[in-house]
Amino acid sequence: MGPEALAHVLRPLDETYRAEDYPALLVGLAAPDDAAVYRLNETQAIISTTDFFPPVVDDPYAFGAIAAANAMSDVYAMGGEVLFAINLTAFPDDVDLDILSAILRGGAEKVREAGAVVAGGHTISDREPKYGLAVTGLVHPERIITKGGARPGDRLVLTKPLGTGVVTTALKNQTADPADVDAAIASMARLNREAAQAAQAVGVNAATDVTGFGLLGHAHEMAHLSGVAFRLRAGALPWLPGAVRYGEADNFAGGMGRNMAYFGPWVTFGAGVDRTTQLLLFDPQTSGGLLLAVAAESEAALLRGLEARGVQGWSIGEVTAGREGALEVL
């Protein structure tokens, strides 16, 4: 669902619940974020999130792993660890059940990699396969990382390359190079767990994961909730193999246009940013990396911490005191 439609359908929730009536719900009502967080006691808070979608790749095992990594990513964006997950599955009655078994195995093994367990689930019949997880995590109430803590002068660090949207669309269009697809699958299936651990070790000020709203959509949310502006360096952005080529060939899904229509008014592009790059920055991502705002003096330590955990980080911009939610791409 596009951002404008989502905002419309969620309005009744704002009218039904008031944040002040639920003081233990630390994140979930007052300001939108990647997951809900509910305080259990002075040292423990539960993180709750869910995500599911149709296949983005042909291999059922890889699809299961990607969907699971994507669903768990919201827990990592909040600075937590995954405890357990529940399968959410829709599957056609007339399709080989071995395919569903492979999807569930891919998801289960990815959850196990996260140090967690799949504890059940729910399955319905549907014309199109869909898979994901309802995920429960844990975080200390004083160590929650939200979207809204970025400060002027912070540096912006991204932990995965961009381009999953155009690569998987090119795959659907049967124009993708198998090596490029393999690189995208490896990126999408990679957990954000180690990146979150590095962020916690340094003490970042804000975080989000880059998924369906594209880099610019999620960056806008983070800047808006922080009351700041972001300046991004187009030349510093990392791209998956083939991503720019597929963008030049117009392998964009419909979500790109919806993202551009909704978030575009907040974005200013420099004269040197070509049209393909502009469109790629609105392109929906699947199981993307974390976008982290970290104090300038801690950026080097964050990048070292990421590298020590086998995660590459890219310094892609900085936080400024400009118009709330504004994005400048130079």
Residue, then its C-alpha position, 0 to 999 in steps of 0.5 A: m500500500g502506498p504512503e498516502a493510502l496508508a495514512h488515510v486508512l490509519r486515521p481511525l486508529d488516531e481517533t480510537y486510541r490516545a497515547e496518554d491512556y496507554p503509558a506502558l506503550l512506549v512506541g506505537l501511538a504518539a509517533p509512527d515508527d518501525a515497530a511497537v514497543y511495550r514496557l514490561n518492567e524497568t529493564q525489559a520492553i517487548i517489541s512487536t512487528t509484522d510484515f509479509f508479501p508475495p514472492v520477489v524471487d523465483d526460488p522458494y527457499a530464498f523467498g522465505a529467507i528474505a521475507a523472514a529477514n525483512a520482517m525481523s528487520d523492524v526489531y533491529a531498527m528499534g535496537g532490539e533482539v528477536l525472541f520468537a516469530i509466528n508464520l503468516t502464510a497464504f498459499p494457493d490450493d492448486v500449487d505443489l505443497d513442496i514449494l510451501s515447505a521450502i518457503l517455510r524452511g527458508g524462513a525458519e532457518k533465517v529465524r534460527e540464524a537470528g537466535a530465535v524460534v518459529a513458534g507457530g503460525h497461521t495459513i490461509s488459501d489465496r490465489e497468490p502466495k504470500y509469506g512473512l512473520a509476526v515477530t516479538g523482540l526484546v529491548h531495554p526501555e532506555r535503549i530503544i532506538t527510534k526514528g525521531g532522535a537525529r540531531p543537526g550535525d549527525r552523520l548518516v550511515l547506510t548498512k546495505p546497498l540499494g537497488t533491490g526493487v529494480v533488480t527484482t522487477a528486472l527478474k520479473n521482466q526476465t531481463a535480469d542477469p543471474a549474477d545480479v539476482d544472486a547478489a540481490i538475494a544475498s543482500m536481502a537475506r542478510l540480517n540487520r542484527e549485527a548492524a543493530q548491535a554495532a549501533q547499540a554499542v556506539g549509541v546512535n541517535a536514530a535509526t530506521d530500516v529502508t524498505g517499501f518507501g525507498l531511501l528517500g521515503h524512509a529518510h523523510e520519515m526519520a527527518h520529519l520525526s526528528g524535526v530536522a533536514f537531511r543532506l544526502r550525497a548521491g556520489a556516496l550511495p552504494w548500489l547493487p550490481g546492475a541496479v543503475r543499468y536496470g533503472e536506466a532500462d525503466n525496470f520500476a514497479g508501481g510503488m516507485g511512482r507512488n513514493m515519488a508522488y507522496f515524498g517528492p515535494w520534500v526533496t530537492f535534487g542538485a543539478g548533478v543528480d541524473r534522472t535515473t538516480q532520482l527515480l532509484l531513490f524512490d524505488p521500494q526496497t525489500s529487506g534493505g539496510l539500516l539508516l543510522a544517524v550518529a554523532a559526528e564524533s562517533e561515526a568512525a567508531l560506528l563504521r569500525g564496529l560494523e566492519a568488525r561484525g562483517v557489515q559494510g557501512w557507507s557514510i552517505g550524508e549529514v543531518t542539518a537544521g533545515r526545514e523539518g523533513a526536507l531532503e537535499v540530494l547533491 
